[in-house]
Every structure is written in structure tokens, then in C-alpha cells.
Amino acid sequence: MSVATLVRRGGFRDLLVGQAVSGLGDWMGTIAFMALALELTGSPTAVGGILTLRLLPAALGGPLAARAVRTWDRRRTMLAMDAARAVIVAGVPLVREIWWVYAGAILLELAGLVFLPARDASIPELVERDDLPVANGLVLGSSYGTIPLGAAAFAAVATLPFVDLFDRPLALVFWIDALTFLISFAFIARLTMLSQPSGSSRGGSGSPDEDVRFLAAFRLPLVRAVMPAAAAVALGLGALFSIGIVFVQDVLDASQAEFGVLIALFGVGAAGGLGLLHIRRARDPLRETRIGVAAIGAIVAAFSIAASVALADVGAVAFGAAAAFTLASGMGALQSCLDGNERVLAFAAFHVVIRFGLGVAAIVAGLAGDLLHDSGWLRDLHWPVVGVLEPARVVLLASGLLVLLVSGLVRISPPADATPIEQNAST
């Protein structure tokens, strides 16, 4: 089915539009959180604290998500989290202390971690099974492809003379962000076909009365197979976000504007990844996920030795395509083989691994870059073929090679009573 035909499905279109609008506002709000932290404290360390605190919600949000989706149906779960996020974001400009800003960031992330597995577990009820990979890609694009648009929207709103409404820093930005969550709420409210409790979704193996625990997701063979892919994407993204700006500006001598173009090209690449999903011939989502992880590793490794900004731009497009393709394929594997509580728990684990891994990778890559830079021993070290490598290049190269090795872990050995789909997914 073509993308145009897929988005003509009323339920899926409503979900996609709502996610695109709230995704745009969410990225605009993320930048606003950092800007507000800097304005309140004048400290770059405080800005870094906003990103660091994403680790805590990722660690705590998985169990919370599992409990929420056990007792609520998917539609009500998404509605509740959109409403909560609107209230949280709207209240941020009213505080004056940085700790309250941190608290808002944590609560916002927790609500997102409850929302995401309910959203992803709903997609199979809105499209046909064969259309899941493209549908996943479109939803991912609405979430992550709006990064450059969100940055541009923040820049545009922040320049308005009345952005600090009622003498509250960046109030207009945060309130527009809150409005986008309410718009998403309105579109999701129309998805009445999702009113069935998630614990008893059709075809599910569980019942609403079963004891559903977050860690149980990691005992599922398919989940254990897909999690390395999610971690690999997070590792690649975390390293690029943490070291990328140093690499592009200090090593390649690029300007901030050129770095902005590179970030935007990630979104362009993600759109290309959707195209690959649409024209591909293979129909084994787990095998596609494994290939995508290997491609990410190779791309990050090649990106690390790029000799010019133009080559780095090509790498950004390729990475965006591989990341979107890999994430959508992994989601397709979970959606095709799991039902009921197992599916919801799997998506809770999926998003926790990505978000937690992203934060850990960013911190570790940044620390590694600083340590290598301060030690100075790399200046006299000649690598085969490529010669002397700056610390930023070494960190990116190591990250790429590690991701490439992880690709071999994306496989399962199904039990004897596995379904035919699960048996095919293990090959």
C-alpha cells in the first residue's frame, strides 16, 4: 500500500497528525527547557542537567508504563498523558527556581514514557499487518523528523517581542507547546476503536487480571532480540549528539549554521528510510532490523573519518535513513509477533532502552572525548590507513565499530512451540 493510501485511513491519519503536531511542539519545548535553564542560572552545567535528568525517567518510567497500560485502555492512556503533558508544560514558565524546571522535565519525560508504548501498540489496530513497517516509519518520522522544524519554530517564537508574556521567560514558547499536546488530545479522542482495554486486546495471550511486570518483557525471546537494535540506535545517536558538534565545528571547522544544516539532514535521511521500507522486497522485520543495525555501525564509523563538511552531510543523511529503517523494522517485529499485554510491555521496554541508552551514550561519549583530549597521547598515535585521529574521531569510530558488533546479537532461537512468524523471525 502506498503512503498516500495509508494516510487516508481515518484512524491512522488522526494518530499521525496528532503526533506530528505534538512532536513539533515537544522538540520546540525541549530547546526551551535548555534556554530557560540557562536564563535562570547562567550556567552551561545547568543546561546539561536537563539532558542528564532524562536518565532517571527512563529508569523509572518502564515499570510505571507497564502498570498504567495494564489498567487503562490505549486510547485513555494516550489521552491522559497528553492532558498531563499539557498541564506540566503550561506550568513551567510560572516557576522561578531551576529545581522546579528539572522537576517539570522529569514529569514530562515520565508521561511520554507511558504514552509511547500505548501509541505504538495501537498502530496494528489502525492498519493492515502488511502496512506496519511503513506505518511505523511514518509515526517515527512524525516524532523525530520534526527535530529541525521544532528548532526553527523555537527560534521564530523566541524572537517575538512578547515571548516573555506576563514577565515569564519564554512563556509563549511553553504555552504553544502545551497547545500542541491539546491538539494531539483532540485527534486521539476520535480513535474510539481503541477503547478496548489493552490487557485483553484481540489475539492476546493474557487477561486484564494477570500480574503484568515490566521486567517480564525482557524474558520474551523476541524482545531480547530487538533490544540490542534499540540500544545500538541509541548508542549511535548519543555519540553523535554528544560529540557531533565538537567534531563538526572543531575538527571540520564548520560554522554553527553548517552544524544546523547537518542536524536537518538527519530528518531528510529519515524520510529516505521510509522510502526504503516502502520499496523493500524482504518481509522479515527482524532480519531487516539486523541489517539496519549493521548499516548504522558502518555509517557512524565512516562518518568519523569524513574529511569535509560535505562528506559529513552525506553521512548524516545515511544515518537518518538507517536509524529510521532500523527502528521501524524493530517495531514491526514486535507488532507482528506479540499481542495483548506482551506487546504493550515490549514497547515499554523498547522506548526505555532507547531513551536510557541515549542518555548513557551521550554522557560516556562526552567523557571519553574529554579524557582523550586532556591526555594528549593521541597526538602522536598513527592509525593504519587514516593516520592521526582527533579524540572526537576516535570516539565516533569506536562507537560505530561497537554498533557493528552489536548487530550480530539481533537474532533469536525460538522455543519449540513458537508460532511460524516467530520461527521465521529467528532466521
C-alpha positions as CSV (number, residue, x, y, z in Angstrom):
1,M,0.0,0.0,0.0
2,S,1.3,3.5,-0.8
3,V,1.9,6.1,1.8
4,A,-1.0,8.2,0.3
5,T,-3.4,5.3,0.6
6,L,-2.2,4.5,4.1
7,V,-2.8,8.1,5.4
8,R,-6.3,8.1,4.0
9,R,-7.2,5.6,6.7
10,G,-9.1,7.8,9.1
11,G,-7.9,6.3,12.4
12,F,-4.3,6.2,11.4
13,R,-4.4,9.7,9.9
14,D,-5.8,11.1,13.1
15,L,-3.0,9.4,15.1
16,L,-0.3,10.6,12.7
17,V,-1.5,14.2,12.5
18,G,-1.7,14.4,16.3
19,Q,1.8,13.0,16.7
20,A,3.2,15.3,14.1
21,V,1.8,18.4,15.8
22,S,2.8,17.3,19.4
23,G,6.2,16.2,18.1
24,L,6.9,19.6,16.7
25,G,5.9,21.2,20.0
26,D,7.8,18.7,22.0
27,W,11.1,19.5,20.3
28,M,10.4,23.2,20.5
29,G,9.8,22.7,24.2
30,T,13.0,20.7,24.7
31,I,15.1,23.6,23.4
32,A,13.0,26.0,25.5
33,F,13.8,23.9,28.6
34,M,17.5,24.3,27.9
35,A,17.2,28.0,27.2
36,L,15.2,28.6,30.4
37,A,17.7,26.7,32.5
38,L,20.5,28.9,31.1
39,E,18.5,32.1,31.7
40,L,17.7,31.2,35.3
41,T,21.2,30.1,36.2
42,G,23.6,31.5,33.6
43,S,25.4,28.1,33.9
44,P,26.0,25.8,30.9
45,T,26.2,23.0,33.5
46,A,22.5,23.6,34.4
47,V,21.7,23.2,30.7
48,G,23.5,19.8,30.7
49,G,21.5,18.9,33.8
50,I,18.3,19.0,31.7
51,L,19.6,16.3,29.4
52,T,21.2,14.3,32.2
53,L,17.9,14.0,34.1
54,R,16.4,12.1,31.1
55,L,18.2,9.1,32.6
56,L,16.0,9.0,35.7
57,P,12.7,8.9,34.0
58,A,13.9,6.2,31.6
59,A,14.8,4.0,34.6
60,L,11.6,4.6,36.5
61,G,9.2,5.1,33.5
62,G,9.2,1.5,32.3
63,P,7.5,0.0,35.4
64,L,5.2,3.0,35.6
65,A,4.2,2.5,31.9
66,A,3.6,-1.2,32.5
67,R,1.2,-0.6,35.4
68,A,-0.6,2.2,33.5
69,V,-1.3,0.2,30.4
70,R,-2.4,-2.8,32.4
71,T,-5.4,-1.0,33.8
72,W,-6.2,1.6,31.2
73,D,-7.1,1.1,27.6
74,R,-4.7,2.5,25.0
75,R,-6.9,5.5,24.0
76,R,-7.5,6.6,27.6
77,T,-3.8,6.1,28.3
78,M,-2.8,8.4,25.5
79,L,-5.5,11.0,26.3
80,A,-4.4,11.1,30.0
81,M,-0.8,11.5,29.1
82,D,-1.4,14.3,26.6
83,A,-3.5,16.1,29.1
84,A,-0.9,15.7,31.8
85,R,1.9,16.9,29.5
86,A,-0.1,20.0,28.5
87,V,-0.6,20.9,32.2
88,I,3.1,20.3,33.0
89,V,4.4,22.3,30.1
90,A,2.0,25.2,30.7
91,G,3.1,25.4,34.3
92,V,6.9,25.6,33.6
93,P,7.0,29.4,32.9
94,L,5.3,30.0,36.3
95,V,8.3,28.8,38.3
96,R,11.5,30.7,39.2
97,E,13.7,28.1,40.6
98,I,15.8,25.7,38.5
99,W,14.9,22.7,40.5
100,W,11.2,23.2,39.6
101,V,12.3,23.3,35.9
102,Y,14.1,20.0,36.5
103,A,11.0,18.5,38.1
104,G,8.9,19.6,35.1
105,A,11.4,17.9,32.7
106,I,11.3,14.7,34.7
107,L,7.5,14.6,34.9
108,L,7.2,15.4,31.2
109,E,9.5,12.5,30.3
110,L,7.6,10.1,32.6
111,A,4.4,11.0,30.9
112,G,6.0,10.4,27.5
113,L,7.3,7.0,28.5
114,V,3.7,6.0,29.4
115,F,2.3,7.5,26.2
116,L,4.7,5.9,23.7
117,P,4.1,2.1,24.3
118,A,0.3,2.7,24.3
119,R,0.7,4.6,21.0
120,D,2.9,2.0,19.3
121,A,0.8,-0.9,20.5
122,S,-2.2,0.8,18.9
123,I,-0.9,1.0,15.4
124,P,-1.7,-2.6,14.4
125,E,-5.3,-1.9,15.1
126,L,-5.3,1.0,12.7
127,V,-3.6,-0.5,9.7
128,E,-3.2,-3.9,8.0
129,R,-0.4,-6.2,9.1
130,D,1.5,-5.8,5.8
131,D,1.4,-2.0,6.2
132,L,3.0,-2.0,9.7
133,P,6.6,-1.1,8.6
134,V,5.6,1.9,6.6
135,A,3.1,3.0,9.3
136,N,5.8,2.7,11.9
137,G,8.1,4.7,9.8
138,L,5.6,7.5,9.4
139,V,4.9,7.6,13.1
140,L,8.7,7.7,13.8
141,G,9.0,10.4,11.2
142,S,6.3,12.5,13.0
143,S,8.2,12.1,16.3
144,Y,11.9,12.5,15.2
145,G,11.7,14.1,11.8
146,T,10.2,17.3,13.4
147,I,13.5,18.0,15.2
148,P,14.7,20.6,12.7
149,L,11.2,22.1,12.5
150,G,11.0,22.3,16.2
151,A,14.3,24.1,16.4
152,A,13.2,26.6,13.7
153,A,9.9,27.1,15.5
154,F,11.6,27.9,18.8
155,A,13.9,30.4,17.0
156,A,11.0,32.1,15.4
157,V,8.8,32.4,18.5
158,A,11.8,33.4,20.7
159,T,12.4,36.4,18.6
160,L,8.9,37.8,19.1
161,P,8.8,40.9,21.4
162,F,6.1,39.4,23.5
163,V,7.7,36.0,24.0
164,D,8.1,36.6,27.8
165,L,4.3,37.0,28.4
166,F,3.5,38.4,31.9
167,D,7.2,38.7,32.5
168,R,7.6,35.0,32.5
169,P,10.7,33.8,30.5
170,L,9.8,32.1,27.2
171,A,6.2,31.7,28.4
172,L,4.8,31.9,24.8
173,V,7.0,29.0,23.7
174,F,5.9,26.8,26.5
175,W,2.2,27.6,26.1
176,I,2.4,26.9,22.4
177,D,4.0,23.6,23.3
178,A,1.1,22.9,25.7
179,L,-1.4,23.7,22.9
180,T,0.2,21.1,20.6
181,F,-0.5,18.4,23.2
182,L,-4.1,19.5,23.4
183,I,-4.3,19.3,19.6
184,S,-3.0,15.7,19.9
185,F,-5.5,15.0,22.6
186,A,-8.3,16.1,20.2
187,F,-7.2,13.8,17.4
188,I,-6.7,10.8,19.7
189,A,-10.1,11.4,21.2
190,R,-11.6,10.4,17.8
191,L,-10.0,7.0,17.9
192,T,-12.9,5.3,19.6
193,M,-11.9,1.9,18.0
194,L,-9.1,1.8,20.6
195,S,-11.3,1.9,23.6
196,Q,-10.8,-1.8,24.3
197,P,-8.6,-2.4,27.4
198,S,-5.0,-3.2,26.3
199,G,-4.7,-6.2,28.6
200,S,-7.4,-8.0,26.6
201,S,-6.7,-6.9,23.1
202,R,-7.8,-9.3,20.4
203,G,-5.5,-12.3,20.0
204,G,-3.7,-11.6,23.3
205,S,-2.5,-14.4,25.5
206,G,-3.1,-12.6,28.7
207,S,-6.1,-11.2,30.6
208,P,-6.6,-8.0,32.5
209,D,-6.2,-9.9,35.8
210,E,-2.7,-11.2,35.0
211,D,0.2,-9.8,37.0
212,V,2.0,-7.7,34.5
213,R,5.5,-6.7,35.4
214,F,7.8,-4.5,33.3
215,L,10.9,-6.8,33.6
216,A,8.8,-9.7,32.3
217,A,9.2,-8.1,28.8
218,F,12.9,-9.0,28.8
219,R,12.1,-12.6,29.3
220,L,10.4,-12.7,25.9
221,P,12.9,-14.1,23.3
222,L,11.8,-11.6,20.6
223,V,12.2,-8.7,22.9
224,R,15.7,-9.8,23.9
225,A,16.4,-10.0,20.2
226,V,15.1,-6.5,19.3
227,M,16.6,-4.7,22.4
228,P,20.2,-4.8,21.0
229,A,18.9,-2.9,17.9
230,A,17.2,-0.3,20.1
231,A,20.4,0.1,22.2
232,A,22.5,0.3,19.0
233,V,20.4,3.2,17.6
234,A,20.6,4.9,21.0
235,L,24.4,4.4,21.1
236,G,24.8,5.9,17.6
237,L,22.5,8.9,18.3
238,G,24.0,9.5,21.7
239,A,27.6,9.6,20.4
240,L,26.6,11.9,17.5
241,F,24.7,14.3,19.7
242,S,27.4,14.4,22.3
243,I,30.5,14.5,20.1
244,G,29.0,15.6,16.8
245,I,29.1,19.4,17.5
246,V,32.7,19.2,18.6
247,F,33.6,17.0,15.6
248,V,31.8,19.3,13.0
249,Q,32.9,22.7,14.5
250,D,36.3,21.9,15.9
251,V,37.6,19.2,13.6
252,L,35.9,20.1,10.3
253,D,35.9,23.9,11.1
254,A,32.2,24.2,10.3
255,S,30.1,27.1,11.4
256,Q,27.0,26.8,13.6
257,A,24.8,27.3,10.6
258,E,26.5,24.3,8.9
259,F,26.0,22.2,12.0
260,G,22.3,23.2,11.9
261,V,22.2,22.0,8.3
262,L,23.7,18.7,9.3
263,I,21.1,18.2,12.0
264,A,18.3,19.0,9.5
265,L,19.8,16.4,7.1
266,F,19.1,13.7,9.7
267,G,15.4,14.4,9.1
268,V,15.9,14.2,5.4
269,G,17.6,10.9,5.8
270,A,14.8,9.6,7.9
271,A,12.4,10.4,5.1
272,G,14.6,8.3,2.8
273,G,14.5,5.5,5.3
274,L,10.7,5.5,4.9
275,G,11.1,5.1,1.2
276,L,13.4,2.1,1.7
277,L,10.7,0.5,3.9
278,H,8.1,1.1,1.1
279,I,10.1,-0.4,-1.8
280,R,12.0,-3.2,0.0
281,R,11.4,-6.8,-1.1
282,A,12.2,-8.6,2.2
283,R,9.4,-9.2,4.6
284,D,11.3,-10.4,7.6
285,P,11.3,-7.5,10.1
286,L,13.9,-9.0,12.4
287,R,16.4,-9.7,9.6
288,E,15.8,-6.1,8.3
289,T,16.5,-4.8,11.8
290,R,19.8,-6.7,12.0
291,I,20.9,-5.3,8.6
292,G,19.9,-1.8,9.7
293,V,22.0,-2.1,12.9
294,A,25.0,-3.2,10.9
295,A,24.4,-0.3,8.5
296,I,24.3,2.2,11.4
297,G,27.6,1.0,12.7
298,A,29.3,1.2,9.3
299,I,27.9,4.7,8.7
300,V,29.0,6.1,12.1
301,A,32.5,4.6,11.6
302,A,32.7,6.1,8.1
303,F,31.3,9.4,9.4
304,S,34.2,9.6,11.9
305,I,36.8,9.8,9.2
306,A,35.0,12.3,7.0
307,A,37.4,14.8,5.7
308,S,34.9,17.6,4.9
309,V,31.6,19.0,5.9
310,A,30.1,17.8,2.6
311,L,31.0,14.2,3.4
312,A,29.7,14.6,6.9
313,D,26.4,15.8,5.4
314,V,26.2,12.7,3.3
315,G,26.8,10.6,6.5
316,A,24.0,12.5,8.3
317,V,21.5,11.6,5.5
318,A,22.7,8.0,5.5
319,F,22.5,7.7,9.3
320,G,19.0,9.2,9.4
321,A,17.8,6.7,6.8
322,A,19.4,3.7,8.6
323,A,18.1,4.8,12.0
324,A,14.5,5.3,10.8
325,F,14.6,2.0,8.9
326,T,16.0,0.1,11.9
327,L,13.6,1.4,14.5
328,A,10.6,0.9,12.2
329,S,11.7,-2.7,11.4
330,G,12.2,-3.5,15.1
331,M,8.8,-2.1,15.9
332,G,7.3,-4.2,13.1
333,A,8.9,-7.4,14.5
334,L,7.3,-6.7,18.0
335,Q,3.9,-5.8,16.5
336,S,3.8,-8.8,14.2
337,C,4.7,-11.5,16.7
338,L,3.2,-10.2,20.0
339,D,-0.3,-9.4,21.2
340,G,-2.0,-8.1,24.3
341,N,0.0,-7.4,27.4
342,E,3.1,-8.8,25.8
343,R,3.0,-6.3,23.0
344,V,2.5,-3.3,25.4
345,L,5.2,-4.4,27.7
346,A,7.6,-4.9,24.8
347,F,7.1,-1.3,23.6
348,A,7.5,0.0,27.1
349,A,10.9,-1.8,27.2
350,F,11.7,-0.7,23.7
351,H,11.3,3.0,24.5
352,V,13.0,2.8,27.9
353,V,16.1,1.1,26.3
354,I,16.3,3.8,23.6
355,R,15.9,6.8,26.0
356,F,18.1,5.4,28.7
357,G,20.7,4.3,26.2
358,L,20.7,7.7,24.5
359,G,21.5,9.4,27.8
360,V,24.2,6.9,28.8
361,A,25.8,7.0,25.4
362,A,25.8,10.8,25.3
363,I,27.5,11.0,28.8
364,V,30.0,8.3,28.1
365,A,30.9,9.7,24.7
366,G,31.4,13.1,26.1
367,L,33.5,11.9,29.0
368,A,35.6,9.8,26.6
369,G,36.2,12.7,24.3
370,D,37.3,14.9,27.2
371,L,39.6,12.3,28.7
372,L,41.2,11.6,25.3
373,H,41.6,15.4,24.7
374,D,43.1,16.1,28.1
375,S,45.5,13.1,28.0
376,G,47.1,14.3,24.7
377,W,48.5,10.8,23.9
378,L,46.6,10.6,20.6
379,R,48.6,13.4,19.0
380,D,51.5,11.0,18.4
381,L,49.4,7.9,17.6
382,H,49.2,6.9,14.0
383,W,46.4,4.7,13.0
384,P,46.6,2.3,9.9
385,V,45.4,3.9,6.7
386,V,43.8,7.0,8.3
387,G,46.8,8.4,10.2
388,V,46.4,10.6,13.2
389,L,42.8,10.9,14.5
390,E,41.5,13.6,16.8
391,P,39.7,12.5,20.0
392,A,36.2,13.2,18.6
393,R,37.0,11.0,15.6
394,V,38.3,8.2,17.8
395,V,35.1,8.2,19.9
396,L,32.8,8.2,16.9
397,L,34.9,5.4,15.2
398,A,34.8,3.3,18.4
399,S,31.0,3.8,18.7
400,G,30.5,2.8,15.1
401,L,32.5,-0.4,15.4
402,L,30.7,-1.3,18.7
403,V,27.3,-0.9,17.0
404,L,28.5,-3.0,14.1
405,L,29.4,-5.8,16.6
406,V,26.0,-5.5,18.3
407,S,24.3,-6.3,15.0
408,G,25.2,-9.9,15.5
409,L,23.1,-10.0,18.7
410,V,19.8,-9.2,16.8
411,R,18.6,-12.8,16.5
412,I,16.6,-15.3,18.4
413,S,16.3,-19.1,18.8
414,P,12.6,-19.6,19.2
415,P,11.2,-22.3,21.5
416,A,9.6,-25.5,20.0
417,D,6.1,-24.1,20.4
418,A,6.8,-20.8,18.7
419,T,4.5,-19.5,16.1
420,P,5.5,-19.7,12.4
421,I,6.1,-16.0,12.4
422,E,8.4,-16.2,15.4
423,Q,10.3,-19.1,13.8
424,N,10.8,-17.1,10.6
425,A,11.9,-14.1,12.6
426,S,14.8,-16.1,14.1
427,T,16.5,-16.8,10.8
